[in-house]
Amino acid sequence: MTHPFSLSTHIRETVTDGMTILSVKTNDSLVTVVGSFPAGRMYDTAHHGAVALLTARMLGESTQTRTKKELHDTLEGMGASVSFDSDIARGRFFASGLATDMHTILALVGEMVREPRFDPDELAVMKTRVSAEILAESDDPKGIARMLLARTLFPLGHPHHIALPAVLSETIEHVTVDDVRTFHRAMYGRGDMILVAGGAVRHDEFVEECRYAFEGMPIQPVLIENDSIVSLYEARRFVHEHMPKKETASVYIGHALSLSPTDPVFDALSVGIHVLGGGIFASRLNQEIREKRGLTYHIRSSIVGYQGKLHGYWLSLAMFPERVYAEGVARMLYETDIIATRGITTKELTEKKDELLGRFLTQFDNRSGLPSFVLSAYEQGVPITHIDAYPERMSTMTVARVNDALAKHLCPEQSVIASAGDISLLARNGVQKEYARIKKESKKA
């Protein structure tokens, strides 16, 4: 089986001067360029990722020769946009504009990356802004529960471990211009730079524009990402953050995964997790907990955390008020246990194969998203041929393969249950009792 937009036949690649430069030519008049550097938060453990994040955000503020307003006016005059950010593994930029302006846009991006001003006053404003973002999340049960899950699954020092909001905010407060400049000098350069353009782009011209834009930057050694695979707990572990007046609690259930995206079992496990909680309505969690019983208005399950070459983790998420908290969490655990031990049905596989294949093909209609898709694949070390083979792998997927993957790699009895909200100890302690009741009732049915 093939799909109408084969990446392998549309991508051109050049490796030069410490840069991997790729282009995906489409019929769009616009060009989107994305790029990344090994400058993510995992390389800034001493500051809990604060310096890495601030460095990336500050690249878009001003340069040695242009103020923030001058940069903004130049880009706005072309109808173009440029932004910078960082995630766990990489520092990255996103740029878009007309193909006729791409030389100027790339030159500006290069100037921002090569010669940032790192103005103290601008840094002070950025620190305030980022701290506000973090503290806002600290008032959100969903954000706190997700943080609790990551902190419990992954030990201190692991890339996926997340500092407490108060700790991160205090760390940001003490970040100096020298900290940012030092991180920039050490981490931003060629060596493991990946650049991808999509749209009305001529590959050879794009390569030369990239060489010009980033000329003179040091060629850094390629870093080996420290992704120690963590062991699962011997038994389920419950953690909770009490948040007064947050009457609806957010609940995450999950555990770490040891699979890579190219592992032969990964697709099969992904299908199984999608049956459990993927899509909008047609999943087991949604049908059993939302549609049949009305215990929640939002519930899902997915595989997340695959950034760069880091392994990710499985999680399920739902929100419950206190009156149904124990039953809701217990039913999440029960449905996960059932799919892990009994697997999925032929009907479910057929439906999810069609849904996943349709979603896969649809992303190729989003031409502006193609560069980000390709960039992510290269960051993860996933060959483009592996992506092109996805429809064929889906067409030959079997119930036996999915169920074997679920039995071996979905381990709900070793998961972490993390929740946050105004939930009493009595309700939290009721989860095990409700779980036992549900199991007993299911045996009678």
N, C-alpha and C positions, 0 to 999 in steps of 0.2 A: 504494500500500500504506500502511495506517495501523497504528498500534499502539494497544493498549487504554488507554494512559495518555498522552494528548497534553499535553505541558507547556504549550503555548500556551493551552489552554482551562482550565488549573488555576492558572496563575500570575497574581497581581496585583502591580502595580508602582507605587510612588510615589517620586518624586524630590523631596526637600524638605530645606532647611537643610544642603546639602552631603552628604546621605545618599541612597543608592539603597536603598530598602526593598522587599523582595519577600517574598511568602508563597505557599506551596503547600499548599492545604488538603487534608487526607486524613482518614480516619476514625479515626486513632489517638488515644488519650486522652493520649499524651505529645506534647510539643512539643520539637523540636530547633531551636536557633538557632545559626547560624554567622555570623561577621562578619570582615571584614578591612580593613586600613589599608595605605597604601603605605609600609610601614616594614620592608621586608625587608632582607636582608643586602647587597643590591646598592647600598643607599644608605649603606653603612658600609664603604666600601673601605679607608679609612685604618686600620681595625682588623680587616680581613679578615672583617667580619660579626660579630665577637665582641660588640660593644656592642649591635647590633640583636638578637642572640639573647638576650643577658642581659636586655635591657629587656623583651622579650616574656615571658620566663619569670618575671621579677620581678613582673609585673602581678598574678599570682595569689597572691602571698605575703601582703601586708597592705596596708591603706589608711591614710589619715590618721586614721581614727576606729575602725578594727577591726583586731584582731590576726589573724594567720594562723589561730589556733585558733578565734576567734570566727567568721571566715568559714567555716571547715570545719564547725563545729558547726551554723551556720545552714543551710548547704546540705545537710548530712547529715540534718538534721531534716526536710527536705522530700523526701529521696530524690533530690536534684538533684546535678548535677555541672557544674563550670566549669573549663576549662583554657585556657592560652595558649601559643602557640609562634610561630615565624617560619620562613619558607622564604626562598628567594632573593629573591622579589619582594615578599612581603607579610608583615606581622605579623597574627596571626589569633587568634580565640577560638572555642571550641566549648562550648555550654551545652545542657543537656537537663533536663527535669523535667515534672511534671504541668501541664496547661494551666491549672489553677486557681492554680498558683503562679508562672506565668510573669512576672507583673508584678513580684513580689519578686525573682525570679532576674535579670531584665533590669536592675532597679535596682541589684542587687549588681554585675553586670558593668559597668554604667556607672560605679559608684563606683570599681571597680578600675582602669578605664581612665583616668578623670578625675583621681583623687586617690590614686595609689600612694604608699606611704610610702618605698619604696626605703631600707629600713633597712640600715645598713652591715654589721651582723652577718649579716643574712639574705643580703645580697649575697655575703659571704665564703663562706657555705655553698653558695650557688648556683654560684659560680665553681668551687669544689672539685668539685661534682657534675658540671658541664658538662665540666670538664677531664678527669674520670675517664671520661666517655663518649667523649671524643675520643681519649684515650690507649688506651682499650680497642679502638677501631677501628684504631689504628695497629699492633696486634698481629694483625690479621685480614687475610690476603692478599686477600680479596675487596674489603674497604674500600680497601686501599692501591692495588690495581690500578684500581679505579674512579676513585680520586683521580688516579692517574697519567694515565689516559685524559683526564679533564677538564682537567688541567694542560697536557697536550700539545695537545689540540684547541683550547683557548681561551687567548689571551694574558693576561698579568697585567693586571688592571683590568676584564676581561670578567666579566659577572655569573656565568657558569658556571665561571670559574677558581676552583680550590679551594686554599687555603693548606695547606702541609704541617702535619701534626698538631703537631709540636714548635713550629712558629711560632705556630699558633693557640693552643696551650696557654699559651705564654709571653705572648702578647697578652692573653689572658683574665686572667692573673695581674696585669697592670698596669691593668686597667679599674677606674675609680673610680666612686663614687656620682655625682660631678659629670658624668662621661661619660654615665652612664645617664640622669640627669635632663635633660641637654642634648639627647640624642637623643629622649627622650620629648617634650619641649617642641616640638622641630622637626618630628617626624614623625607624632605621634598627634593626630589631630583630624578634624573633618569636612572635606569637600571631595571626597574620593575614598573615602569610607567605604561599604562594601557590607554590607548585613545581610539575611539570608535566614532565614525561619522555615518549618518544615514540621510538619504534624500538625493537631491540633484548634485551629486558630488563626483568629481573626477579623481580617481584614486591617486594617480601620480602627483597631481597638484596638491592634494591633501597631505601627502607625505612631505612634500617640500615646505608647505605651510607649517606643519608640525615641527620640522627641523628648525625653521626660522624662529618660530614662537618660543621654543624651549632651548635654543642655542645657548651654550655657556653654562647651563645647569650642571652640577656635578653628577657623575654616574655613580650611583650608590650601589653597594653590594645587594644582591637579591636576598631578602630575609626569609628565614624558615619560620613559618608561623607555628607558635607553640600551642598545639591543640591536644593536650593530654586528654584522652578519653576517660571519662569518669565512670566509676562503678555505681551500680544501682544499689539502693538500700535493700536490706534483707526483708523488710516489711513496709507496709504503707506508713507514711509519716504525715501527720496533720500539723499545719502551722497557721496561725491566725493573727491578724492585726486588728485590734478593736478601734473603731472609728466612730465616736459618738455622733448621733443624729444622721448617720448614713444608714438609713433603714433598709436599703437594698444592698445586699452583699455581693461582691464579685468573687467567683470561685474559679480557680485554675487547678486542673489535674494534669500531671505530666511526668515524663522522665527523659533522661538523656538517651541519645541514639548513637550507635557506633558505626552506622552505615555511611558511605559516601554516596553522592548523587549518581555515580556511575556504577555502583554495586548492582549486580544483576537482580538482587532482591528489592532494591529501592522502589522501583515502579510498582511492584506487587504490594508492598507495604503501603505506598501512597494511595493505591486504589482502595485498600481495606480501610484506611483512615478516612478516606472520602466517603465511603459507605457509612462509617460511624457518624461523621459530623460535618461533611463537606456540603457545598451547595447551599441553597437558600431554604428549601423545605424538605426535599426528598432525602433525608438522612435518618438514621435510627434515633439519634438523640433528639432531633427536631420532632419527629413523629411521636415518639413515646413520651417525651417530657413536655414539649410545647403544645403540640396539636391535640393529643389525647387528654392531657391532664392540666394544661394551662398553668404549669408551675413557673414558667419563665417566658419572656418575650424574645430572648436572644440566647442561642446556644450553638456552638460549633466545635469542630475538632480539626486540627491541621498539624503539619510538620513545619517547623520554623527554625531560624537560627543558622541557616547555611549561608554564611558570608565569607568571602574569600575561600580558603580551604578548610575552614572550621566545620566540624561536625555540629549538627543541630540537635533539636529535641522535639518530641511529640507533646502536644498539649490539647486539652479541651477547656472551653470557657463557657460559663453561664452566670446569670445574675438571679438571685433569689431573695425575697423578703423573709424575715425571720419565721413567719408562720409556716412556710413550706421549705425552709432551708434544709432541715434534716432529710426530708423525703427527696428533695431535689438532688442533693449531693449523693445520696444513697442510690438513686436511680441512675445518675451519671456513672457511678462505679459499677453498678449491676450491668448496664448495657455494654460497658467497656469489657467487663469480664466475659460476658456472653459472646461478643464478637471475637475476643482473643481465644476462647476455648472452642467455640462451635463454628466460627468462620462466617462467611457470607453465602448467599444463594446465587444460583445461576441467573435469576431475574435481576438481582441487584447488580451483578457484574455487568450484564448487558446494558442496563440503564446507565451505570457510571462510566463504562467505556465510551458510550456515545457522548455523554456529558463532558468528560475530560478531553476527548478528542476534539469536540466542538470548541471548547475553551482554548485548546492548544492552537487550532487553526485560526481562531478569531484574532489572536494576538498578532498574527502576521498582517492583518488588515490595519492595525494601528502602527503605521509607518514611523511615527514619531517615537514610539516605544521600542522599536527594533534595536537602536543602538544600545539602550540600557539593557535589553535582553541579552545581546551579544556580549556586552561588557561583563555582565554577571557570569555568563558561561565561562569566559576566559579567566576571570578571577578565581572561579572554582576549579579550573582545570578540566572542564567538561568539553570534549571535542565537539565541533559543530556536526560532524557525522553522527555522533550519538544523539544529538537533538533531532536531526533529520530522520533518524530511525525510530523516533517515538511512535508515530502512527503504526508502523509495522509491529512494534513491541506491544502496543495496545491491542491490535487485532489478534495477536496470538496469545494474549493473556488468558489464563485459565483460573477457574475457581480453586483448584488444588494449589496452584502457586500462590495465590493471594492468601489462602487460609494457612499455608505453611509459613508464609512471611509473618502473618499476624501471630501465629502460635509461638514463633521464635523471637520476635522482636517487639511485640506489644506486651508489656508486663505490668498490668494494672495493679497487681498485688505488691509491686515494688515501687509504686508511684508516690509522688508528693502531692498532697492536697493543700493548696494555699488559698486562704480567703481573707477578705478585708471588709469590714462594715460593722454596724451596730448589732451584733448577733450575740445572744447570751451564751454562757457556758453550757447551760442546759440544752439549748438547741444544737450546739456543736457536738455535745456528747451524745445526742440522739441519733447521729448518723449511723453508727454501728447497729443500733437497735432497729432502725428503719431498714437497713440493708438486710438484716436477718429476716425481718418480716417479709420483705419483697421476695427473697429467695424461697421462703417457705410457701408463700402464695403461688409462686411460679411452678413449684413442684406439684401443687394440687391441681393447677389448671391443665 
